[in-house]
Amino acid sequence: MKIVLVGAGSAQFGCGTLGDIFCSKTLEGSEVTLLDINAETLKDVLKSAEACIAQNKLNFKVSATTDRKAAFKGADFIISSIEVGNRFQLWDDDWKVPLEYGINQVYGENGGPGGLFHALRIIPPILEIVKDAMEICPNAWIFNYSNPMTAICTTVKRAFPQAKFVGMCHEIGWLSRWLPRMLNMNLEDIYFKAAGLNHFSCMLEVKDKRNGKDLYPDVLKNAPGFFLHEPGYSDILDRYRETGEINESEQFYKDNGAEKSNYEWADRKIVKFMLEKYKLLPITTDSHFGEYLGWAWDVVDHRGILDFYDAYKLMLQQKVDHKINLYTAERVIPIIDGILGNEGYEESAVNLQNNGTIEDLPDWIAVEVPAIIDKNGVNGIPIRNVPKGYLAMLRNYSSVYDLTAEAVIHKSKDLAIQAMLASPVVHQTRNLEPMLDRMIALQSPWLDYLK
């Protein structure tokens, strides 16, 4: 097999994914090509990969290039994680400029006007990546880790319907961390199913694998108390101020008990609201859920959101070594193994074009659903009987993604404004065009294509 890592100059993504690949018995003997626009960071990751292969006597070949078309020749799998520009500076623009224009959006990364600006900025280079793949290696599977996931996946499948394009997100992993402690059970005895749109997904089912018992009543009973005593990002920042160290590891949460949590963590209020009003547990931890809802501004914990943002920025700004650890951390390599080995296992969450997977949502929207992984690829599991109230939320935001895709594909400023007007987050019209003009000026290298 030939695997290409797009954005491999990022130590976190490049070295982390290489560690996953090097653990795979199925992929032994494969060629891995590292691709990035930054030649210097690419050299560092390549050097670490070569050292890891030599030290552990691994049967892999690794190379690096800044030439995308050369990298894609003969590729079987492409794994992509890219951003453009200075991530946090642009994120600050996405989040704070709409606030200056009177739009009370939450967080501004994936939903609301901020999420639209993010999408308008990052989708064009991703479309160029997919375009090259369709010309050079049209049968390759492409796995995307970039956000805003639903906007990206929806637009890519509209522009390149033949692309084997799958979105991957870490959010589903929180259920594996929460549910065993919430239910006082072993994870291997718990079956759960979640679905929705990326960063806007809820757990729809949870049961005991041993006897089929519905465990959702226990979740509804135990969740409020559980989240009340979970350490939050305020605790991480408190520790940072005391020690100068920033850490979001599992050990941190084990070391910091309930008595340490003085502030609400980012999503506690909206989780509580969803549990009470909709009887559903959102699967996100950092207030993404509120990005898609007009009423979330009145519900979310704004202090918690800011604490998350500050802690996340500190964590990503830490000096990262280029050490490659041989353990599997991401789900994409097991998915590749499952395709090659025709394993037929159930993967908990992928982002795919709907095509009827979730009833009553448009076929063209990208949905986040569980899937069966086998020789036929990544096959979404049909989701039926989604609660009507939750389904209404998903429907409301689907039209925003429809217009976002059209704005990117047609390079249309008018359609970008219509996408904002369709958003439940936007409650005014007077300042939208001046706000978009300002964003185009601030982010002209990426947004001046809008006519």
Buried (B, 14 or more C-beta within 10 A) or exposed (E): BBBBBBBBBBBEBBBBBBBBBBBBEBBEEBBBBBBBBBEEBBBBBBEBBBEBBEEEEBEBBBBBBBEBEEBBEEBBBBBBBBBBBEEBEBBBBBBEBBEEBEBBBBBBBBBBBBBBBBBBBBBBBBBEBBBBBBEBBEEBBBBBBBBBBBBBBBBBBBBBEEBBBBBBBEBBBBBEBBBBEBBEBEEEBBBBBBBBBBBBBBBBBBBBEEEEEEBBEBBBEBBEEBBEEBBBBBBBBBBBEEEEEBBEEEEBBEEBEEEBBEBBBBBBBBBBBBBEEBBBBBBBBBBBBBBBBBEBBEBBBBBBBBBBBBBBBBBEEEEEEBEBBEEBEBBBBBBBBBBBBEBEEEBBBBBBBBEEBBEEBBEBBBBBBBBBBBEEBBBBBEBEEBEEEBBEBBEBBBBBBBBBBBBBBEEBBBBBBBBBEBBBBBEEEEBBBEBBEBBBEBBEEBBEEBE
